[in-house]
Amino acid sequence: MNKQFINLRNIIIIVLILLTITGLFFANYFYAKNYPGGKYFQTQWIATRATIFENESPYSDSVLYKIQSSAYSRPAMSGEFEFRFNYPFFALAVFLPFGLIKSLAVARAAWMLVLEIMVLLIYWFSINLGNWKLNLRTNVLLFSFFATFYHTLRTVIDGNLIVITTLLLIASLICIRDRHDEAAGILLLGLVLEIQFTFVILLIILWYAVINKRPKIFTYFIGSLIILLGFSFLLRPDWASGYFTQLSKSIFDFSYSSLGGTLKSILGAVGQRLAITISILMVILLIIESYLAQKKTFRHFIWFIFLSLIIIQWVGLPSDPGNFILLMPGLIFSMQVINERWKSKGEMIIFLISIILYISIWVLFFGLRKAVPAYVESTLFFVIFPLVEILLLYWAKWWINKNPAI
């Protein structure tokens, strides 16, 4: 009887999961069909199809023109998002199944579904990274916030590959914690997909592997990267020059949003000088914290990773609020420490922080969405979320240092 009940329960769970996935796909399709967009997916899909069916380089000007014409019905103008394909050639393996789909709406709906599943995994991995045992009520609250927060939905709607990068980053940190160094090294390849945003983090993790005498992390990463690069050159020998050309143009020709841009737009020349000062202070802070984090616990290490992800947004390196799902695991980490410190009262504090962040960011979006060009986000997004998280992280550091045994 018990065996029959367990089998019936498993069947019900599987059916519910399948129904949920099906429902999400059709909801995504309805959205994709009625609300054109997906600024990153348009780039990925058109570039992939041009490579597969027309044997064009995804980095060519002709492919760029096709992407811009799809988005704007004309070439992009100064100040507009340029839709450059600035992923390494082997990233096409990720986009290939979706590039085989003829309909953009269907392909985009399927890609959004994959990203939605990955958002769930990012949340679960972020909880697992800190071994956080949540009660059901806090779990439901926190996941609801995580899944429907502006920066989460923005990445899914845009079809941003940064979701995969975030997932593989957190998965690699879990593998480092559990001493699965070979898997950690391979998973770090995910950071190469968006190297302009994750280069500093990759260096920090590889340096951690060196000073902690864990060479397999380094060697498996380098070995796997060499294999991928080898296959890329075998399939298209000239891809590297096109990739670095488009990557450099994306960084220098298109003005990525930044804290400096926000300050300059508000305060003019004074804001520009203030932005330079903040960049210098952020570099100094990164150097100091990297020194302090050496030879400490793994908890200090992941704290430093999360802090570095914020510093990158403010130091003047290429950045984009559309990538802020990278910051979400750090917010989960801070909330875990809050729960650890205040126990039952921590749930209320977590709820208040979540609701204030949630409302303020969505109000900012709806209030400013007509004030910026299409496919470009307001630079004010660089202020609220990173500022709240950096304050929470420094409070978390104080508590961790006070209670190192926990």
C-alpha positions in Angstrom: 0.0 0.0 0.0 2.8 2.4 0.9 4.6 1.5 -2.2 1.6 2.2 -4.4 1.1 5.6 -2.6 4.7 6.5 -3.2 4.4 5.6 -6.9 1.2 7.6 -7.2 2.8 10.6 -5.5 5.8 10.5 -7.8 3.5 10.3 -10.8 1.5 13.3 -9.6 4.7 15.3 -9.0 6.0 14.5 -12.5 2.6 15.5 -14.1 2.6 18.8 -12.1 6.2 19.5 -13.2 5.3 18.8 -16.9 2.2 20.9 -16.7 4.1 23.8 -15.1 6.8 23.6 -17.8 4.2 23.5 -20.6 2.3 26.4 -19.0 5.5 28.5 -18.8 6.4 27.8 -22.4 3.0 28.9 -23.7 3.1 32.0 -21.4 6.6 32.8 -22.8 5.3 32.3 -26.4 2.4 34.6 -25.8 4.8 37.2 -24.4 7.4 36.8 -27.2 4.7 37.0 -29.9 3.0 40.1 -28.6 6.0 41.9 -27.1 9.0 42.0 -29.5 12.3 42.4 -27.8 14.7 40.0 -26.2 17.7 42.2 -27.0 20.3 39.6 -26.3 18.3 36.7 -27.8 17.8 38.5 -31.1 21.6 38.8 -31.4 22.2 35.1 -30.4 19.5 33.7 -32.7 20.2 35.7 -35.8 24.0 35.2 -35.5 23.6 31.4 -34.9 21.3 31.0 -37.9 23.6 33.0 -40.1 26.5 30.8 -39.1 24.6 27.5 -39.6 22.6 28.2 -42.7 24.6 30.8 -44.5 28.1 30.0 -43.3 28.7 33.6 -42.3 30.9 34.7 -39.4 28.7 35.7 -36.4 31.1 38.6 -36.0 30.7 40.0 -39.6 29.2 43.4 -40.4 26.6 41.8 -42.5 25.3 39.7 -39.6 25.4 42.8 -37.4 23.3 44.7 -40.0 20.7 41.9 -40.0 20.5 42.0 -36.2 20.1 45.8 -36.0 17.6 45.7 -38.8 15.5 43.1 -36.9 15.6 45.3 -33.8 15.2 48.8 -35.3 14.3 48.3 -38.9 17.5 50.2 -39.7 21.2 50.4 -38.5 21.7 51.4 -34.9 22.3 55.1 -34.2 24.7 56.7 -31.8 23.7 56.0 -28.1 21.5 53.0 -29.1 22.3 49.4 -28.1 24.3 47.9 -31.0 23.5 44.2 -30.7 27.0 43.0 -31.4 27.7 39.3 -31.1 30.5 39.4 -28.5 30.5 35.8 -27.3 33.4 33.4 -28.0 32.7 31.1 -31.0 32.2 28.0 -28.9 29.2 29.8 -27.3 27.3 28.9 -30.5 27.0 25.3 -29.1 24.7 26.8 -26.4 22.6 28.7 -28.9 22.6 25.9 -31.6 19.3 24.1 -30.6 17.4 27.4 -30.6 19.0 28.6 -33.9 17.5 25.5 -35.6 14.0 26.8 -34.7 12.7 28.8 -37.7 10.3 31.0 -35.7 11.9 33.7 -33.6 8.9 33.7 -31.2 9.0 30.0 -30.6 12.8 30.0 -30.2 12.7 32.9 -27.8 9.9 31.2 -25.8 12.0 28.0 -25.5 15.1 30.0 -24.5 13.2 31.9 -21.9 11.9 28.6 -20.5 15.5 27.3 -20.2 16.5 30.5 -18.4 13.6 30.3 -16.0 14.6 26.8 -15.0 18.1 28.1 -14.5 16.8 30.9 -12.3 15.3 28.2 -10.1 18.6 26.4 -10.0 20.5 29.6 -9.2 18.2 30.2 -6.2 18.6 26.6 -5.0 22.4 26.6 -5.5 22.6 30.0 -3.7 20.8 28.6 -0.7 22.9 25.4 -0.8 26.2 27.3 -1.0 25.7 28.6 2.5 24.0 25.4 3.8 21.0 27.5 4.7 18.1 25.5 6.1 15.0 27.7 5.6 11.6 27.0 6.9 8.8 26.7 4.3 7.4 30.2 4.8 10.8 32.0 4.4 11.6 29.8 1.4 8.4 30.7 -0.4 8.9 34.4 0.5 12.5 34.5 -0.7 11.9 32.5 -3.9 8.9 34.7 -4.8 11.1 37.8 -4.4 14.0 36.2 -6.2 12.0 35.0 -9.2 9.9 38.1 -9.8 12.5 40.8 -8.9 13.1 43.3 -11.7 16.7 42.2 -12.4 15.7 38.5 -12.6 12.8 39.1 -15.0 14.9 41.5 -17.0 17.5 38.9 -17.8 14.9 36.3 -18.7 12.9 38.6 -21.0 16.1 39.9 -22.7 17.4 36.3 -23.1 20.6 37.2 -21.4 23.3 34.6 -21.3 24.5 36.0 -18.0 21.9 33.6 -16.4 24.0 30.6 -17.4 27.2 32.4 -16.3 25.7 33.0 -12.9 24.5 29.5 -12.5 27.9 28.0 -13.4 29.7 30.5 -11.1 27.7 29.4 -8.1 27.9 25.7 -9.1 31.7 26.1 -9.3 31.9 27.7 -5.9 29.9 24.7 -4.4 32.4 22.3 -6.1 35.3 24.3 -4.6 33.7 24.1 -1.2 33.2 20.3 -1.5 36.7 19.8 -3.0 35.4 18.6 -6.4 38.2 20.6 -8.0 38.0 18.9 -11.5 34.4 19.8 -11.8 35.0 23.3 -10.5 37.7 24.0 -13.1 35.4 22.8 -15.9 32.4 24.9 -14.6 34.6 28.0 -14.6 34.3 28.0 -18.4 31.0 29.6 -17.9 32.8 32.8 -16.9 34.5 32.9 -20.2 31.2 33.3 -22.0 30.8 36.8 -20.6 34.5 37.5 -20.0 34.1 41.3 -20.1 32.0 41.2 -17.0 33.6 38.3 -15.1 37.4 38.5 -15.9 38.2 39.9 -12.4 36.2 37.1 -10.7 37.9 34.5 -12.8 41.3 35.8 -11.8 40.3 35.8 -8.1 39.1 32.2 -8.2 42.2 31.0 -10.0 44.4 32.9 -7.6 42.5 31.2 -4.7 43.3 27.9 -6.3 47.0 28.7 -6.5 47.5 30.0 -3.0 45.5 27.2 -1.5 47.5 24.6 -3.5 44.6 23.2 -5.4 46.1 23.0 -8.9 43.4 20.8 -10.4 41.0 23.8 -10.5 43.5 25.7 -12.6 44.7 22.8 -14.8 41.2 21.5 -15.6 40.0 25.1 -16.4 43.0 25.7 -18.7 42.8 22.2 -20.3 39.0 22.5 -21.0 39.5 26.0 -22.4 42.2 24.8 -24.7 40.0 22.0 -26.0 37.1 24.5 -26.7 39.4 26.9 -28.4 40.9 24.1 -30.5 37.5 23.1 -31.8 36.6 26.7 -32.5 39.7 27.3 -34.6 39.1 24.0 -36.4 35.6 25.0 -37.4 36.4 28.7 -38.1 40.1 29.6 -38.1 39.4 33.4 -38.3 36.9 33.6 -35.4 39.3 35.1 -32.8 40.0 38.4 -34.7 36.2 38.9 -35.3 35.4 38.1 -31.7 38.0 40.5 -30.2 37.0 43.2 -32.6 33.3 43.0 -31.7 34.2 42.7 -28.0 36.3 45.8 -28.0 33.7 47.7 -29.9 31.0 46.7 -27.5 33.1 47.9 -24.6 34.4 51.2 -26.1 32.0 52.2 -28.9 28.8 51.6 -27.0 28.6 53.6 -23.8 27.8 50.9 -21.1 25.8 52.3 -18.3 27.8 53.0 -15.2 27.8 54.7 -11.8 30.1 57.3 -13.4 27.6 58.0 -16.1 24.8 58.5 -13.5 26.9 60.9 -11.5 28.0 62.8 -14.6 24.4 63.2 -15.8 23.3 64.5 -12.5 26.3 66.6 -11.4 28.1 67.3 -14.6 31.9 67.8 -14.3 31.7 67.5 -10.5 30.0 64.1 -11.0 32.7 63.0 -13.4 35.4 63.8 -10.8 33.4 62.1 -8.1 33.1 59.0 -10.3 36.9 58.9 -10.8 37.4 59.2 -7.1 34.9 56.4 -6.5 36.7 54.2 -9.1 40.0 54.7 -7.4 38.5 53.9 -3.9 36.9 50.8 -5.3 40.2 49.6 -6.7 41.9 50.2 -3.3 39.0 48.5 -1.5 39.4 45.5 -3.9 43.1 45.2 -3.2 42.7 45.5 0.6 39.9 43.0 0.8 41.7 40.5 -1.4 44.7 40.7 1.0 42.4 40.3 4.1 40.6 37.3 2.5 43.7 35.3 2.0 44.2 32.2 4.1 40.8 32.7 5.8 37.7 30.5 5.7 35.8 29.5 2.6 33.0 31.7 3.9 35.3 34.7 3.7 36.3 33.7 0.2 32.7 33.6 -1.1 32.0 36.9 0.7 34.9 38.4 -1.2 33.6 37.0 -4.5 30.2 38.7 -3.9 31.8 41.9 -2.8 33.9 41.9 -6.0 30.9 41.5 -8.2 29.5 44.8 -6.8 32.9 46.6 -7.0 33.1 45.7 -10.7 29.8 47.6 -11.2 31.3 50.8 -9.6 35.0 50.6 -10.6 34.5 51.7 -14.2 34.9 48.3 -15.9 32.3 47.4 -18.5 28.9 46.7 -16.8 25.2 46.7 -17.4 22.2 46.6 -15.0 20.8 43.9 -17.2 23.5 41.6 -15.7 22.6 42.2 -12.0 21.3 38.7 -11.6 25.1 38.1 -10.9 24.5 40.1 -7.6 21.5 38.0 -6.5 23.4 35.1 -4.8 25.3 37.7 -2.8 22.0 39.1 -1.5 20.9 35.6 -0.6 24.2 35.2 1.3 23.6 38.4 3.3 20.1 37.3 4.1 21.3 34.0 5.4 23.6 35.8 7.8 20.7 38.0 8.9 18.7 34.9 9.6 21.7 33.3 11.4 22.0 36.4 13.7 18.4 37.1 14.6 16.7 33.7 14.1 12.9 34.2 14.1 13.2 38.0 14.0 15.5 37.6 11.0 12.5 36.5 8.9 10.8 39.8 9.4 14.0 41.7 8.6 14.4 39.7 5.4 10.8 40.4 4.4 11.3 44.2 5.0 14.5 44.3 3.0 12.9 42.3 0.1 9.8 44.4 -0.1 11.7 47.7 0.0 14.1 46.6 -2.7 11.3 45.1 -4.8 9.0 48.1 -4.7 11.8 50.7 -5.2 13.4 49.0 -8.2 10.0 48.4 -9.9 8.9 51.9 -9.3 12.2 53.1 -10.7 11.6 51.0 -13.8 8.0 52.2 -14.5 8.9 55.8 -13.7 11.9 55.9 -16.1 11.1 53.5 -18.9 10.1 56.3 -21.3 13.1 58.5 -20.4 15.8 56.2 -22.0 16.2 54.9 -25.5 14.8 51.5 -26.5 17.0 48.5 -25.2 18.9 50.8 -22.8 18.4 50.8 -19.1 18.5 53.9 -16.8 21.9 54.4 -15.2 20.1 55.0 -11.8 19.8 51.2 -11.6 23.5 51.3 -10.7 22.8 53.0 -7.4 20.0 51.3 -5.4 20.5 47.6 -5.5 24.4 47.6 -5.4 24.4 50.1 -2.5 21.9 48.1 -0.4 23.8 44.9 -1.1 27.3 46.3 -0.3 25.9 47.6 3.1 24.4 44.2 3.8 27.6 42.4 2.9 29.7 44.6 5.2 27.3 43.9 8.0 27.6 40.2 7.2 31.4 40.4 7.3 31.2 42.0 10.8 29.0 39.1 12.1 31.1 36.4 10.4 34.3 37.8 11.9 32.6 38.0 15.3 31.4 34.4 15.0 34.0 32.5 12.9 33.0 29.1 14.2 29.4 29.2 12.9 
